[in-house]
Amino acid sequence: MAEAHVVAVRERESVLARLDPQALINKAMETNAGIETMERLVALAKEVREIQAKEAWYEAMAQFQLRCPAIKKTASAKIQTRTGGSYTYRYAPLDEIMGAIQPVMGPLGLSVSWRSRVEPDKVIVSCRVSHTFGHHEESGEIAMPIVQGDGTGATPPQRVGIAATYAKRYALLGIIGMAPEDDDDAGLPTPMDAGRAEDQIPLPGQGIITEPQIKRFYAIARGTKPVAWTEDQIYDLLTSYKLNAVAEIPVAKYDAIIETLKKGPGAK
């Protein structure tokens, strides 16, 4: 029953998306339609515009992911552990990510913005990707702690900026569905790379997907055409990967599961 309802909703949205509300309104005006009819047509026009905007957003994002060049991890950060040791990891700086995605997003009518707030011990950021037709989607909130006494000599405002930049990058990668790749041509980290202040915090939740990735999983599952995934089908998909819940998906398996998800229920 639930599956039949989803199909019916999709079919209705498809029909509405093909309507020309303004033509209907013009026709109603020509025939001196009553105020009640005009109000229904105006409401219908609003609904149609929203559906068309949503479809345009998803189409633009699909094109973006096809066209976007690989995002490379070109910088390194060194992390001191509590036991006195240290480790390094490579990452893609925010400005380089934006430099890679904006030339692709712009022609597709997409833009990026962030909303953030600062609390005493953390910065909370969400990333929004908007389309010129009016629809937008958000990453969900990413909370990044403001590290105190980290030995870097950063001032309080600088520590806030470090946390905010990290959260912005993390939220952005989540909403656009991109994962930076290792730069095969990169040499050893330079002192400038290792000292880059924006990323002196280890990646949280490394190994397991994050909240934005979970939201993207469900957005794809619910938006798959012509039939969306049911909860039972999602469970069967997860168990095929020996998982019990979406929140348990390892980062290493996420892309493969998403590709299966996009193919629709029953795909192998």
C-alpha positions as CSV (number, residue, x, y, z in Angstrom):
1,M,0.0,0.0,0.0
2,A,2.8,2.4,0.9
3,E,4.6,1.7,-2.3
4,A,1.4,2.3,-4.3
5,H,0.9,5.6,-2.5
6,V,4.5,6.7,-3.4
7,V,3.9,5.8,-7.0
8,A,0.7,7.8,-7.0
9,V,2.4,10.9,-5.5
10,R,5.2,10.7,-8.0
11,E,2.8,10.5,-10.9
12,R,0.8,13.5,-9.6
13,E,4.0,15.5,-9.2
14,S,5.0,14.5,-12.8
15,V,1.7,15.7,-14.1
16,L,1.8,19.0,-12.2
17,A,5.3,19.7,-13.3
18,R,4.1,19.7,-17.0
19,L,1.3,22.1,-16.3
20,D,1.4,25.8,-17.3
21,P,-0.4,27.5,-14.4
22,Q,-0.2,30.9,-16.0
23,A,-2.0,29.7,-19.1
24,L,-4.8,28.3,-16.9
25,I,-5.1,31.5,-14.9
26,N,-5.2,33.6,-18.2
27,K,-8.0,31.3,-19.5
28,A,-9.9,31.6,-16.2
29,M,-9.7,35.4,-16.4
30,E,-10.9,35.4,-20.0
31,T,-14.0,33.4,-19.0
32,N,-14.6,35.6,-15.9
33,A,-14.1,32.7,-13.5
34,G,-15.1,33.2,-9.9
35,I,-12.8,34.2,-7.0
36,E,-12.8,30.7,-5.6
37,T,-11.6,29.3,-8.9
38,M,-8.9,31.9,-9.2
39,E,-7.7,31.2,-5.6
40,R,-7.4,27.5,-6.4
41,L,-5.5,28.2,-9.6
42,V,-3.1,30.6,-7.8
43,A,-2.5,27.9,-5.1
44,L,-2.0,25.3,-7.9
45,A,0.5,27.7,-9.6
46,K,2.5,27.9,-6.4
47,E,2.6,24.1,-6.0
48,V,3.7,23.6,-9.6
49,R,6.5,26.2,-9.3
50,E,7.7,24.4,-6.1
51,I,7.7,21.0,-7.8
52,Q,9.5,22.4,-10.9
53,A,12.1,24.1,-8.7
54,K,12.7,20.9,-6.8
55,E,13.1,18.9,-10.0
56,A,15.5,21.5,-11.4
57,W,17.6,21.4,-8.2
58,Y,18.0,17.6,-8.4
59,E,18.7,17.6,-12.1
60,A,21.3,20.4,-11.7
61,M,23.0,18.5,-8.8
62,A,23.1,15.3,-10.9
63,Q,24.8,17.2,-13.7
64,F,27.1,18.8,-11.2
65,Q,28.3,15.5,-9.8
66,L,28.9,14.2,-13.4
67,R,30.9,17.3,-14.5
68,C,32.7,18.2,-11.3
69,P,36.5,17.5,-11.5
70,A,38.1,15.5,-8.8
71,I,38.8,17.4,-5.6
72,K,42.3,16.8,-4.4
73,K,43.8,16.6,-1.0
74,T,46.6,19.1,-1.5
75,A,47.5,20.1,2.1
76,S,48.6,18.4,5.2
77,A,47.9,18.8,8.9
78,K,49.9,17.5,11.9
79,I,47.9,16.5,15.0
80,Q,49.4,16.1,18.4
81,T,47.9,13.3,20.5
82,R,47.3,13.4,24.2
83,T,50.0,10.7,24.7
84,G,52.6,13.0,23.2
85,G,52.8,11.4,19.8
86,S,51.5,12.9,16.5
87,Y,50.1,11.9,13.2
88,T,49.5,13.7,9.9
89,Y,46.7,13.5,7.3
90,R,46.0,15.2,4.0
91,Y,42.9,17.3,3.2
92,A,41.4,19.6,0.6
93,P,41.4,23.2,1.8
94,L,38.0,25.1,1.6
95,D,39.2,27.7,-0.9
96,E,40.5,25.0,-3.3
97,I,37.2,23.1,-3.0
98,M,35.3,26.2,-3.9
99,G,37.7,26.9,-6.7
100,A,36.9,23.5,-8.1
101,I,33.1,23.4,-7.8
102,Q,32.1,27.0,-8.5
103,P,32.9,27.0,-12.2
104,V,30.7,23.9,-12.6
105,M,27.9,25.0,-10.2
106,G,27.4,28.5,-11.6
107,P,26.4,27.6,-15.2
108,L,24.0,25.0,-13.7
109,G,22.2,27.7,-11.6
110,L,23.6,26.4,-8.3
111,S,25.2,28.4,-5.5
112,V,26.6,27.7,-2.0
113,S,26.0,29.6,1.2
114,W,26.4,28.9,4.9
115,R,24.5,29.6,8.1
116,S,26.4,29.6,11.3
117,R,26.3,30.4,15.0
118,V,28.9,30.5,17.7
119,E,28.3,29.0,21.1
120,P,30.8,29.2,24.1
121,D,32.5,25.9,23.2
122,K,31.7,25.3,19.6
123,V,30.7,26.6,16.2
124,I,27.6,25.2,14.5
125,V,27.4,25.5,10.7
126,S,25.0,24.3,8.0
127,C,25.6,24.5,4.3
128,R,22.9,25.4,1.8
129,V,23.0,24.7,-1.9
130,S,20.4,26.8,-3.8
131,H,19.1,26.8,-7.4
132,T,18.0,29.8,-9.3
133,F,14.5,28.4,-9.6
134,G,14.2,28.8,-5.8
135,H,14.6,25.4,-4.3
136,H,17.4,24.7,-1.8
137,E,18.7,21.8,0.3
138,E,20.8,22.0,3.5
139,S,23.5,19.7,4.9
140,G,22.2,19.7,8.4
141,E,24.1,21.2,11.3
142,I,27.8,20.4,11.8
143,A,29.0,21.2,15.3
144,M,32.8,21.8,15.6
145,P,34.4,22.3,19.0
146,I,36.5,25.4,19.6
147,V,39.8,23.9,20.7
148,Q,41.3,25.6,23.8
149,G,44.9,25.6,24.7
150,D,46.0,23.5,21.7
151,G,49.6,24.9,21.8
152,T,49.4,26.6,18.4
153,G,49.4,30.1,19.9
154,A,46.1,31.0,18.1
155,T,44.1,33.8,19.7
156,P,40.4,33.2,20.7
157,P,39.0,34.7,17.5
158,Q,41.4,32.6,15.4
159,R,40.3,29.5,17.2
160,V,36.7,30.3,16.3
161,G,37.8,30.9,12.7
162,I,39.6,27.5,12.6
163,A,36.5,25.7,13.9
164,A,34.2,27.6,11.5
165,T,36.3,26.9,8.4
166,Y,36.6,23.2,9.3
167,A,32.8,22.9,9.8
168,K,32.1,24.8,6.6
169,R,34.3,22.4,4.6
170,Y,32.8,19.3,6.2
171,A,29.2,20.5,5.7
172,L,29.9,21.5,2.1
173,L,31.4,18.1,1.2
174,G,28.4,16.4,2.8
175,I,25.7,18.3,0.8
176,I,27.4,18.1,-2.6
177,G,28.2,14.4,-2.1
178,M,31.9,14.7,-3.0
179,A,34.9,13.0,-1.3
180,P,38.4,14.5,-1.8
181,E,40.9,12.2,-3.4
182,D,44.6,11.8,-2.6
183,D,46.8,14.0,-4.8
184,D,49.0,11.4,-6.5
185,D,51.4,14.1,-7.7
186,A,51.8,15.6,-4.2
187,G,55.2,15.5,-2.6
188,L,56.0,15.4,1.1
189,P,54.1,18.0,3.2
190,T,55.8,21.3,3.4
191,P,56.1,23.3,6.6
192,M,53.4,25.7,5.2
193,D,51.1,22.8,4.5
194,A,51.5,21.3,7.9
195,G,51.1,24.6,9.7
196,R,47.8,25.6,8.0
197,A,45.6,26.7,10.8
198,E,42.2,25.9,9.4
199,D,42.6,22.1,9.9
200,Q,44.4,21.5,13.2
201,I,41.5,19.3,14.4
202,P,41.2,15.6,13.5
203,L,38.3,14.5,11.3
204,P,35.4,13.6,13.6
205,G,33.5,10.3,12.9
206,Q,36.3,9.1,10.6
207,G,35.3,5.7,9.3
208,I,31.5,6.0,9.7
209,I,29.3,8.3,7.6
210,T,28.1,11.6,9.0
211,E,24.6,13.1,9.5
212,P,24.7,15.0,6.1
213,Q,25.6,11.7,4.3
214,I,22.8,9.9,6.2
215,K,20.3,12.6,5.0
216,R,21.6,12.3,1.4
217,F,21.1,8.5,1.7
218,Y,17.4,9.0,2.6
219,A,16.9,11.8,0.0
220,I,18.1,9.5,-2.7
221,A,16.0,6.6,-1.4
222,R,12.9,8.7,-1.3
223,G,13.5,10.4,-4.6
224,T,14.3,7.3,-6.7
225,K,12.1,7.1,-9.8
226,P,9.7,5.6,-10.7
227,V,9.4,3.8,-7.3
228,A,11.0,4.9,-4.0
229,W,12.7,2.5,-1.6
230,T,10.5,1.2,1.2
231,E,11.9,0.7,4.8
232,D,11.9,-3.1,4.3
233,Q,13.9,-2.7,1.0
234,I,16.4,-0.4,2.7
235,Y,16.8,-2.9,5.5
236,D,17.4,-5.7,2.9
237,L,20.0,-3.5,1.2
238,L,21.8,-2.8,4.5
239,T,21.8,-6.5,5.5
240,S,23.4,-7.4,2.2
241,Y,26.4,-5.3,3.3
242,K,26.1,-6.9,6.8
243,L,24.8,-3.7,8.3
244,N,21.9,-3.1,10.7
245,A,21.3,0.6,10.2
246,V,22.2,3.5,7.9
247,A,24.2,5.2,10.6
248,E,26.5,2.2,10.6
249,I,27.6,2.5,7.0
250,P,31.4,2.8,6.7
251,V,32.7,5.6,4.6
252,A,34.6,3.0,2.5
253,K,31.2,1.4,1.5
254,Y,29.1,4.5,1.2
255,D,29.7,5.3,-2.5
256,A,28.9,1.7,-3.6
257,I,25.7,1.7,-1.5
258,I,24.6,5.0,-3.0
259,E,25.2,3.8,-6.5
260,T,23.0,0.8,-5.7
261,L,20.4,3.1,-4.2
262,K,20.2,5.2,-7.3
263,K,19.4,2.2,-9.4
264,G,16.2,1.7,-7.5
265,P,14.7,-1.2,-5.4
266,G,15.8,-4.7,-6.5
267,A,19.1,-3.5,-8.0
268,K,22.1,-5.7,-7.4
